[in-house]
Amino acid sequence: MPYFSLFDVCILNISRSVHISELLVNIVATNDSLVKILLKKEILDIIEQLLTKYSKSIEDNKHLLMCLLSAMSIFVEYFDEHDMAFKKSLCLLIIDVFKRAKCMELWVPCLEIFHNQVEKDDIKLLLARNGVCELIYELVDDHIHLMETDNEDHKLIFQCACDIIVIILTEDECMYFLYDNGKGKMYENMVSWLNTSDDKLLSTAVLALGNFARKDLHCIQMVQSGISKKLIELVKKYNQSTKDEDVKIQHALLSTLKNLVIPAQNKSQVLQEGLIDAIYPMIKMNQYLVIFKLLGTFRMVIDGQEEAALDLISRNDFLQRLVFWCFNADHLGIRGEVPRLISWLIKNCRSFKPFKGVLDVKECVKCIVDMICSNHAVMQNEAFIALSLLCIGCKKNDKELEGNVQWEQLVK
């Protein structure tokens, strides 16, 4: 009997639906060519019909729904290859099953389907606007004990769930919707996870907050509500760890703090909360992804902050470490970020006094000179300004220049 006839029978016969759906899962899980054939034969429309019919009573049809969703989780892996869109009606149907299900057997294939398709902006919006993030939070929070076991399958599915939350928040409209002027339930949920003892949930919370902090108004509200202070306390806890699981948290913390200090009015408050002292020990680290974020955080927070810039540029060990990274790091981002940070320190310290220290550190000036060859005009301009200030500072000391120099004119 042709498979379409079999599925026509499925619509009418629950027992045959179960058997044929089980067979379908077993076949598509091991037969790549058949998956492609079935997709061309509009198998998804049949699955949607079956889900529509049998999801009306989830508990009675749990096994059938599990088979259909498991098959669907395989089919979605081929969508990009076949340039297929995830139909809105089918996505909403699976969201509905996910929301009404009461067991892990149904949640897991739904999460796998969402995770596979969540990079697409239209799917992000569907998931965000239909409460999927809030439900994932509740599921993870209620089943946190499963993450504490040695079961790798449990850990993978919870990581999948956490990833979905973070990825959804990368889309601007989702971010605005879930933030809701600081009153969004999902935003409050992520703030609550800052107090968790679980590393995966903590890194998820911090990354999610970093995605919320992509708008200046959000950043200002978050700093005013004490988020930056909580993050700085977390940095102090993790700033000297080299454990793999802690490195992910360090990266997330620095990413979020960097976003929070972009608005000018946040910088002084976050500095007063102890940001520099908290992140400074991390200059001894060797994890390039963390170092890259560390350099960016330093550069953002000292912009327009004379005292902080003067403090950092006066630290010989700091300058030496920057130069080391500039010429030894196997990371293009770091090699580009170091001369920018040194140039910003020179520009923002508003004093010629520390310039001798800059010149005394071997190849410190070379970092800046090399940036002149950058393909980016902004970086070239930053290098010229820094070198001009160094040249002026080498000719005269602060006392001779006092009253005769308008710093704003020099840095133009």
Secondary structure, DSSP 8 states (H G I E B T S, - for coil): --HHHHHHHHHH-HHHHHHHHHHHHHHHTT-HHHHHHHHHTTHHHHHHHHHHHHGGGTTTTHHHHHHHHHHHHHHGGGTTTTT----HHHHHHHHHHHHH--SHHHHHHHHHHHHHHTTSHHHHHHHHHTTHHHHHHHHHHHTHHHHTSS-HHHHHHHHHHHHHHHHHTTSHHHHHHHHGGGT-HHHHHHHHGGG-S-HHHHHHHHHHHHHHTTSHHHHHHHHHTTHHHHHHHHHHHHTT---HHHHHHHHHHHHHHHHHT-SHHHHHHHHHTTHHHHHGGGGG---HHHHHHHHHHHHHHHTT-HHHHHHHHT-HHHHHHHHHHHHH-S-HHHHHHHHHHHHHHHHHS--STTHHHHHHSTTHHHHHHHHTT-S-HHHHHHHHHHHHHHHHHHHS-HHHHTTT--HHHHT-
